[in-house]
Amino acid sequence: MQHMMTALSSISQGALLTSLSVESMNKYAKLVGQTITPTYKSFLGASAAMGGMLGSATTVFYQKRLGTIVSTRILSMCVVFFLVLTIIPVHLVFLVFCRALTSTTIASQFMLMPKFINDNTIMKYKTLVQTVFSINLNVGIVVGYLLNLTPYWASTNCFILSSNILTFISTFFIKLKASEKTNVQIADKDLEAAQPTAEQKVEYTVQEIIQQVAVKFPIWRLVIVTITLSAAQLTTGINSILAYASQILASSFPNNSSLGAIVIGVVKIIATISAMPIINRLRRKILLAIGLYGCVVSNFILIFAFKYDISWLQITVVIMFIIFYQIGPGPIVLMLWGEIFPQNFGPKLTSLAFTVNWVVNISVTLVFPLYPQVWTAYCVYFIFTGFFGTVALILLPETFQRTAEEIEKQYIPKINHRTDKA
């Protein structure tokens, strides 16, 4: 049942990302007798990210006290309540408010899952379960796209509502695996062992000086990794493609712009499933590098594809972009958030990771409709993904097939210093 709970949570998150497409906005506006202006479109597109940021930032304050199961149970009922309000057509401002509240609770629920999977799955099957979790996220995205084609504007919200009722029910049937206790004193012992005595005269090489800084500030290194990795994932521009797929690929599918959104969703699922054998064999950093720099190259090509309106190149490179994203930033970042954080700092760093992720998401989805041309947005994505991705890859510890203690020792290294003999 624990796999059912994580699957439903990821499907709900995926469906939420596409529950308010441009088509759905227009349907809602027609019901309430309003017009969708660029400002409304920006805030409606970013409302989920605003709520997600709030949810990610606040989860850490109750997760430890309530536990994952009780927290998920409460959050599921909150999602149901807010979705009922969202479905009622009142006003565009009301929709922004309700969507933000819904996203707050769904994002909190989703944030609990990577660590829950990592703590309650044996190492042999951990990568497989995490990959399936990512696949379910993409299934939710495709379901959201398909339901947006129905005449009823809130079809996707009804689907998310049903998923959360099932999530609530599943929490009563979960038996947690007794997780092994992590020795949180490893860091302190390594720090103490790394410091030279006052009587010793020490000379360091450049490499040893860098290691010394890493020893003194191991958590700051993880903070930087958390921020840059979260930023790199979203500055690829993936969410602007998901939210505005029909608008971006309008020239590629002039007769039915919604087909572009469906194609993107299907490609995401196929790419994720196809990447499973690779994810199970290659190291996390290698996959992340391939995926991130593949996205950077794709964004560079998309600048020219959109600037000169080459429709066949647009759809080809968007598909190429999605494949690279599903090899690296998509599944690998979620896996890393469940693996790299030490036990005593896990909840706070996980909260920081998701909060930064949503802050960047807000920036991407809020600003995208305001760009004068689509190609200008990809100039921004090209620059920022390259920068944040490079910094994250330099500082990121490798986690593939390694225990928590082995991972922790990578960013709290022991220094072998030299002493001058009198």
N, C-alpha and C positions, 0 to 999 in steps of 0.2 A: 504493500500500500504506500510505502514511502516513495517509490518510483512513480506511482500514480499522482501523488501530491506534487512532486517536483515537475512532472510532465504537464499537469494542469496549470501550474503557476507559470511555466515558460510559455505555454500556448496562450494564456491570458495576456501576458506581456506582449507577445508578438501581435496578437489581434488588436491590442490597444494602440500600437504604433501606427496601424493602418485603419483604425476605426473612424477617423475623421479625415477622409480623403477630400479632395476638391469637390468631387461629385456629391459626397455626403453633406458638405458645407452648403452647397447650392440647394439641396433638398430641404435642409433645415431652414435656410433663409426663406425659402418659398412658403414653408408652413407658418412662419412667424411674420411674413410680409415685410422682410428687410432685404437690403442689398449687401452683398459681400464686397467690402472695400479692401484695398491692399492692407490697411491697418488691421481690420478684422481678421483677414486671412493670416497675417503674421501672428497675432495673438492666439487664434484658434490652433494654428500649427504648433505653437510653442507652449500651449497650455499643459499638454502632457509632460513636457520637459520641466516646466515650472513645478508641477506637482511632484514629479520624480525627484527633483533636487531636494524638495522639502522632506519627502519620505525617506530618502537616503540619509539625510543629515540627522534625522530624529530617531531612526531605528535603534541606534546604539544605546539610547537612554533607557529602553525597556527590554531589549533582546535578552540581556544577561539575566534579568530578574524573572521574566516570564518564560523564557525558553523558546525554542523555535516552533514547537508544536502549538503551544497556547497562543503565541504571537500570530501564527498563521491562521489559527481558528478565528481570532478576533478580527484580523485584517480582512478575512474572506467575507465576514458579515458586513463590515464597513463598506467593502467594495459593492456588495449587493445593494445596500442602502443608497449609496451615491449614484449607482447606475440607474436605479429606479427614478431618481431625480433628474438624471441626465436625459433619460428617454422622453420626459415630458417637454414638449416644445413651448418655451416661454419667451426667450429673448436671446440674442447672440451673446450678450454679456453674461447672462445666466448660464449659457452653455460653456463659456470659458471657465467660469467659476466651478461648475460641477465637474467638468472634465479634469480640472486641476486637482480637485479633491479625490476623484477616482484614481488618478495617476499616483497621488501621494500614497494611497494604501496599496495599490498594485506594485508600485516600485519597492515599497518596504517589504512586501511579501516576496518579491522576486530576489531582493538583495540577500535574503536569508538562505537561499537555495544552494549557491556554490559551496559555501562552507559546510552546510548540512550534508551535501553529497560527499565532500572530501572526508568528513568525520565519520560517516556511516556506511562507507563502501570500502571493501578490501582493495588493496593496491592493484591486484591483478585485473580488476574490472573497472577501476576508477576512471581511466581514460575513456573507456567505452560508454560508461554512464554519463560522463560529462559531455561527450560528443552527442549522445542521444538527446541530452538536455538542450543543446544548441539546435539540433534538428527540430525539436518540438517548438522552439522559438520561431523558427522559419515556417513551420506548419501553421502556426498562429497568424503569421504575416499573410500567407497565401489565403487562409480562410477569411481573414479580414478583407482582402481584395475582392474575393468572390462574393462575399455577402454585401459589399458596397454596390454590387451590380443589381441587387434586388430593388424593387420600388420603395420599400419601407426604409427610411433614412437610418433607423437605429437597429438594423438587423445585427450588426457586429456587436453592439452593446448588449443585446439580448443573449448572444452567444457567450460573451464574457461573463455575464450574470450567471448563466447556467453552469459554466466552468467553475466559478467560485462557490456555488452551492455544492457541487461535487467535491471541491477541495475541502470545504468545511466538513463534509461527511467523512472524507478519507482520513482526516486527522484523528478520528476516534479509533482507528484500526491499526495505528502505527506502533510498532515496538522498536525502540531505539537500540542500536548496537552499542554495547559498552565500549567506549573509546578509551584508548590507552592514555594515561596521563603524560603530559609533556613536562620535562624537567626545565622549568623556567629559569633555573639558576645557571644554565649553561653559559648564557651571555655574560653574566657577572664574573664567572670563573675565567672565561676567556679574556675578558677585559683586565682582570687582575693579573693574570699570567702574562699578558702582553706588555705590562708597564715595567720598565727597567728601574732598578733601585737607584737611590740618590747617589750612592758611592760610585756607580758605574759611569764611565765615560763612553758615550755611545756615538757611533757614526752610522748614518743611514744612507742607503742609495736612494735615488729618486723613487724607485718602485716601493721601497720600504716606507718612505714618507707618505706616499699615497695610501698604502695599506694602513699606516698609523692613523691617518684621518678617518679611514673607513672603520677602524676599530673604535675610535672615540665617538663617532657619529653613525653607528649602524642603523638606527631607526630613521635618522634623517635621510640616509641613502634610500631606505624603503619608501619614505614619504615622497622623495623626488621621483622614484620609479612609479609610485602610485599615480602621481599627478600627471607625469608625462605620458605614461601608458594609457591612462584614461583619455587624455586629450588627443593622443595620436589616433585612438580608435574612432573617435567621433569627427575629428577634423578631416578624415578621409572623405566625408560628405555622404556617407551611407544613408543617414536619416533624411537628408534632403531628397535623395533618390526615392526612398520609401514613401515620404509624405507627398512629394510632388511628381511621382512617376508619370502620371498621365500628362502633366504639363510639360515635363522635360522631354518626353518621347512623342509629343504630339505630331511632329513632322514625320516620324517613322511610322506612325499608325494614324493617318489622317481620317480614316473612316470610323474608327472606334478607338479613342485615346485610352480607354480603360484596358485594352489589350496589352498595352505597354506595362501597366502595373502587374497584370497577371503573369506576363512573361518573366518579369523581374522576380516575382515570388517563387515561381516554379524553378527558375535557374538557381535561386538561393538554396532550395531544398536539394536539388540534384547535386549542386556543388558541395554541399555539406556532407551528403552521403558518400560522394565520390572521394572526399578528402579523408574519410575515416581510416582507411588502411595506412595512409601517410601519417596521420596524427598518431597512430599507434606505434609507429616505427622511428620517426625522426624526433630530434630534440625540440623542445618548445621554442628556444631562441632562433633556431634555424627556420622553423615554420613561420615564426613571427616576422623575421627579416624578409623572407620570400613574400609573405602576404603584404606587409607594409610597403615595401619598395615596389611591389607590383601595383599597388594602389596609387603610389606616387607617379609611376610611369603612365598609368591609365589616365590619371587626372591631367597630366601634361598633354596627352593626345586629345583628350576631350576638350581642352581649350580651343584647339583648332577645329575639331569636329563641330562644335557649337558656333564658333565664330563665323565659319564659312558654310554653316547649315548643311553638312554632309550627312544625310539621314542614315545611310547604311553604315557609316563609320560610327555614328552615335550609338546605335543599338549594339553593334559589334563590340565596341570598347566598353560600354556599360556592362555587358555580359562578362567580358574579360575582367573588369573591375570587381564584379560580384564574386567571380571564381577566386580571385586573389584574396578578397576580403574573407571568404569562407575558409580559406586555407590558413590564414593568419589571424588578423585582428578580431574576427567574429568569434570563433570557438576558443582560441588560445587565451585571449584576455580573460574570459570567464573562468577558464581553468586555473590561470595564474592567481586570480583573486582568491581562489579556494586553497592555494598551495603555498604561496610565498610568505604569508603573514605569520609571525610567531604567535603562539597561543595567547600570551599576555597582552599583545597589542592587536590581535586579530579583529575584534569588533570595531575598534576605532579606525583602523586602516581600511577595513572593508567599507565602512561608512564614508570615509574620505574618498575612496575610489569611485563609488557610485555617485557621490555628490558632485565631484569634478566631472564625471561622465555626463551627468544631467545638465550641469552649468554650460558645458560646451555644446550639448544638445540644444539648449535654449538659444545660444548664440547662432548656431547653424540654421535652425528652423525659423527663428524669428527674423533673421536678416536675409535669408535666401530670397523671399518674394520681393525684397527691396532692391536687389541688384538690378542695374539697368539691363544687363544681358546675362544669360545663363553662363556664358563662357568666363565672365569675370569672377564668378563664384569659384570656378575650378582653378583659377590662378591662386586664390587664397588657400584652397584645400591643398594644392600642390606644395606650397611653401611650408605651411604649418605641419602637415603630416610628415614631411621630410625632416623637419627640425625636431619635433617631439618624439618621433619614432627613433631617430638616431640616438638621442639622449637616453631614452628608455632602454634600448638594446645594449648600450655600453654598461649601464649600471645593473641590469636585470640579472639575478641569479638563475642558474639552470635548475629545473625542478623535475625533469623527466625521469621517472622510475627512481626517485630519491625520497628518503624519509624526511620528516619535518626537521629532525636534528641535523641531517646532512645538508639540507637546504640552508638552515640557519648558520652553519659553519662557513658558508660561502661569503656571507656578508659580515661575519665577525671572525676574520682570519686571525691566526696566531702569528705574531711577528718574531722572526728569528733575527735578533739584533746582535751586532758584533761589539765586543768590548776590547778596549786597549789594555794590554797587560802592562803593569808597571815594570 
